[in-house]
Amino acid sequence: MSNEPGSVPGRRYTVWVVGLLVYALAVFHRSSLAVAGLAATDRFDISASQLASFTVLQLLVYASMQIPVGLMVDRFGSRTVLTAAVTVVSTGQAAFAFADSYALALGARVLVGAGDAMTFICVLRLVTSWFPRRQVPLVSQLTGNLGQLGALAAAAPMTWALGHLGWTRAYLGGALVGLVALVLLRVLLHDTPTQAHLRGVPMTARALAASLAASWAQPGTRLGLWVHFSTPFSTTLMGLLWGFPFLVTAEHVSAGTASALLSLLVATSVGYGPLLGWLVGRHPWHRSTTALVIVGALATVWALVLLWPGDAPLLLLVLLIVVVGAGGPGSMIGFDVARTSNPDHRTASASGIINVGGFTSGLLAVLAVGAVLDALTPGAQDYTPEAFRWAMATQYVLWTLGVVQVLRYRRRIRSLTTREQVAGGSSMVDLTPDAR
Ligand SMILES: N[C@@H](Cc1c[nH]cn1)C(=O)NCC(=O)O
């Protein structure tokens, strides 16, 4: 019944918009270093790999917190965890504003990663509680995609703020937006149409482990994890760290064109939402096929760019960006598979398991590219186009692993469910010994 709150359409959208704004703010903080690389190198007197360590550490903290955060959301509800999220991310960003050493700045990025890690799963849980079941795939897609607008706010406006207001005021300004978000969420956001706070039952460590094991035992949770692993890392790689240097150094486009291409990446990523949300809601049996098509398109367009003799033409780079933009939205399919494979009281912890996938593959991709670049240009000041091509080609290792696992778990789930069951909104498998 909690999924059919038909009498509250107005409040439903208010809650969703507030949740979406808080998520977009988290994405803003997550991405706010992308345009500040040179300023950060100067301020903390650090090398390129120390600069990359900010992003790596942030992703590591994010990925490692997903399962505890999922359990926290199922136990304490989205409103409470979102309040903690905004407080922690804003404190981290304020600390980053005043940090004057590499060590302090790293500590601040840990807080930013931790607060960010607590946000998205809360908002997905709100969508499940407030929207009718049939609308959940589309609204979840729109949440993930529109939230990326936070990355756009972190591009040009942050460049302007850094240039005109200076480091401390630019980052502090971002942190202060958190106060507005806190007021909005305390006043307007309730966990469900009937409860301000949705509390799960207190559980012992043993019961928590059993609940996680039950989610993990569902083949749909594992399928969702591998869908989320395979689809988004190209987008992360390009959007968070290596996109700009790859386009400028390996493809010889100007800094302005590279910035425009990276803004296009965010814009296209937002644009895929309605199409994928509709496809997933309409053809749930083919969710994994949709994800595999996206991975196939990514692998193909990257092959064209990397094998192109000399610099790829601008049109091909635009195509690359448009296809890479589908990775983030494609990963949302993973959350949908996990949602329909688990009961409502485990939705958030199942989402936490899923979210580990894409942030682990993103982290591995960022590290692999850095490692190959360093190995192929030891001691060199500038990376060569050749080194960049080999570095970007490491993505094929992750795609191969992801596709093998997606095929494996989809075969399993398809042998244990029927098309009718999945079309009816459930891919949950009865795993009790009697049922097998
Ligand atoms: N894949 C993202 C969401 C997304 C949607 N479109 C582009 N990206 C995801 O898993 N998000 C989790 C988060 O915390 O951002």
The ligand as a Gaussian input file, in Angstrom:
#p B3LYP/6-31G(d) Opt

LIG

0 1
 N       24.844000       6.500000     -12.437000
 C       24.593000       7.502000     -11.501000
 C       23.399000       8.311000     -11.775000
 C       23.415000       8.963000     -13.133000
 C       22.363000       9.109000     -13.914000
 N       22.778000       9.771000     -14.994000
 C       24.038000       9.998000     -14.882000
 N       24.420000       9.514000     -13.723000
 C       24.584000       6.919000     -10.113000
 O       24.692000       5.739000      -9.930000
 N       24.498000       7.790000      -9.173000
 C       24.779000       7.629000      -7.797000
 C       25.259000       8.961000      -7.318000
 O       25.515000       9.116000      -6.105000
 O       25.410000       9.859000      -8.147000

